[in-house]
Amino acid sequence: MRACLTRDPRFFPNCEKDPHALKQSVAATPPARISFSAVASGDYALSVLHDENGNARADMLLGIPREGFGFSENPRIRFGPPKFAAARFHIGTGDLTKEVRLQYFL
């Protein structure tokens, strides 16, 4: 599982190129848990990829994802990924837990 946490809408949902994004990878063994520490207060969006083959990218077939994916706030997926605003949540002080439901199309 690969997760990427960004506060910059320009880099969502693929925040790999965001130099300020927080990134984590963990084994996909259920229940997979990803933790970020020392996160500054602000609005963020999280994208998660079940990178089944470990190639560090989302594999596609005719524009349809072949691996599981999900986003913070679990927005409805229509044609293409959600906008930053649909996945946005606020981090303040204290601990925060988010549950992301992965979706699989193929």
WOTA-V564198 format. One record per pair of residues at least 12 apart in sequence whose ideal C-beta (glycine too) atoms are under 10 Angstrom apart, sorted by the first residue. I is the first residue (numbers start at 1). GAP is how many residues later the second one is. Records with the same first field share a line. If there is no record, write none. Layout:
I=GAP + GAP
This chain:
1=23 + 24 + 25 + 26 + 27 + 28 + 31 + 32 + 33 + 47 + 48 + 49 + 50 + 51 + 67 + 69 + 99 + 101
2=14 + 21 + 22 + 23 + 24 + 26 + 32 + 45 + 46 + 47 + 48 + 49 + 52 + 54 + 55 + 56 + 65 + 67
3=12 + 18 + 19 + 20 + 21 + 22 + 23 + 29 + 31 + 32 + 33 + 43 + 44 + 45 + 46 + 67 + 69 + 97
4=12 + 13 + 14 + 17 + 18 + 19 + 20 + 21 + 30 + 41 + 42 + 43 + 44 + 45
5=13 + 15 + 16 + 17 + 18 + 19 + 29 + 31 + 34 + 39 + 40 + 41 + 42 + 43 + 67 + 86 + 93
6=12 + 14 + 15 + 16 + 17 + 38 + 39 + 40 + 41 + 78 + 81
7=13 + 14 + 15 + 32 + 33 + 34 + 35 + 36 + 37 + 38 + 77 + 81 + 84
8=12 + 13 + 36 + 37 + 76
9=34 + 36 + 74 + 75 + 76 + 78 + 79
10=74
11=34 + 36 + 73
12=32 + 33 + 34 + 35 + 59 + 60 + 69 + 70 + 71 + 72 + 73 + 74 + 75 + 76
13=32 + 33 + 34 + 35 + 36 + 45 + 56 + 58 + 67 + 68 + 69 + 70 + 71 + 74
14=33 + 35 + 43 + 44 + 67
15=29 + 30 + 31 + 32 + 69
16=31 + 33 + 40 + 41
20=20
21=23 + 25 + 26
22=12 + 14 + 15 + 16 + 17 + 18 + 22 + 24
23=13
24=12 + 24
25=24 + 26 + 29 + 31
28=22 + 23 + 24 + 40 + 74
31=68
32=16 + 18 + 68 + 70
33=64
34=12 + 14 + 64 + 66
35=60 + 62
36=55 + 60
39=52 + 57
40=51
41=49 + 50 + 51 + 52
42=48 + 49 + 50
43=41 + 42 + 45 + 46 + 47 + 48
44=28 + 40 + 43 + 44 + 45 + 46 + 47 + 52 + 54
45=26 + 27 + 28 + 30 + 37 + 38 + 39 + 40 + 41 + 42 + 43 + 44
46=24 + 25 + 26 + 27 + 41 + 42 + 43 + 52 + 54
47=22 + 23 + 24 + 25 + 34 + 35 + 40 + 53
48=20 + 21 + 22 + 23 + 24 + 50 + 52 + 53 + 54
49=16 + 18 + 19 + 20 + 21 + 53
50=15 + 17 + 18 + 19 + 20 + 52 + 53 + 54
51=16 + 17 + 18
52=14 + 15 + 16 + 52
53=13 + 14
55=12
58=23
59=47
60=45 + 46
61=44 + 45
62=44
63=16 + 17
64=41 + 42
65=12 + 16 + 38 + 39 + 40 + 41
66=38 + 39 + 40
67=35 + 37 + 38 + 39
68=33 + 34 + 35 + 36 + 37 + 38
69=12 + 31 + 33 + 34 + 35 + 36
70=17 + 29 + 30 + 31 + 32 + 33 + 34
71=13 + 15 + 16 + 17 + 27 + 29 + 30 + 31 + 32
72=14 + 15 + 16 + 17 + 26 + 27 + 28
73=12 + 13 + 14 + 15 + 16 + 25 + 27
74=12 + 13 + 24 + 25 + 26 + 27 + 28 + 29
75=12 + 13
77=26 + 28
87=13
